[in-house]
Amino acid sequence: MKNRRSVLEILVTLPSALWLAIFFLVPTVVVMAIAFKPTNPYGGVGTGWTVATWLSLGNPSYPAILWRTLWLSLLTTAASIVFAVPVGYYLARIRKRWRQFLLLLIIVPFWTSFLIRIFAWKVLLHPDGFIKKGLVFLHLAGDGASLLYNPWAVLLVMIYSYVPFAVLPIYAAAERFDFQLIEAARDLGAKQWQSFLKVFLPGIRRGLLTAVLMVFIPALGSYLIPDLVGGPDSEMIGNKIAQRVFVDRNLPHASALSSLLTLAVLLPMTVVLFLPGRRGRPDLMAGEGK
């Protein structure tokens, strides 16, 4: 019976494993392999192997771009979580009719082109837009101040774009959370904010972790948002990758930057998964509702 169950588990897992291997593992290996190839003068990949492309990443401009990419992604993730946690909590507590309506409002932006939404922010932040005029009227900004083409505009649009990716997993975890635990904590003398921080947040930790990954990973690879609302001092690593592919036609260099970005995402995740004491803990392997 045990062997039969193992075979069934393998058969159920096999389609997903093949899908990930074909469309994730293989392309990732190919990209990393191209990073060790020389550049073809005609825009292709040359023959032979070299590490010159990796050595060229020592360009003095790259540390600043990598640091900007990191802090913008971290701030975007932190702000998205801060906004998403109260929303997820509220959605899990309200009536089902209103819950479905509010979830619809959260999902509606996905029905519009991502490019259109970014251009909408360009209109809102335009020097002649009502936001700029309102800030000038309130004496919070000068006439010469620019709300566009700076890192803060990039951060604002990134937060707007990725907050829904944080709301949905947090709501899914909050919906399975037993809110009687909060009431029990209140009965035992905990204040409202203490029960929220010490009972609710640990109870939805899997949803929080999923939300962090869902926001941080795409934020690291962002290039369209900084390209449209950012300026020369807002360039991120994704912009450099796009430049190397479409402008310079330097595919090995683009592959090296992509590999660096991939490793920056995979290595911390791997470390977290294999931290001592994490394996075999049922509270970390199972969902909150189990």
Secondary structure as UniProt FT lines:
FT   HELIX           2..20
FT   HELIX           21..25
FT   HELIX           26..34
FT   TURN            35..36
FT   TURN            41..42
FT   HELIX           52..55
FT   HELIX           56..58
FT   HELIX           61..93
FT   HELIX           96..107
FT   HELIX           108..111
FT   HELIX           114..124
FT   TURN            127..128
FT   HELIX           130..137
FT   TURN            138..139
FT   TURN            143..144
FT   HELIX           151..175
FT   HELIX           180..187
FT   TURN            188..189
FT   HELIX           192..195
FT   HELIX           196..200
FT   HELIX           201..203
FT   HELIX           205..220
FT   HELIX           224..229
FT   HELIX           232..234
FT   HELIX           237..246
FT   HELIX           251..273
FT   TURN            276..280
FT   HELIX           282..285
FT   TURN            288..289
//
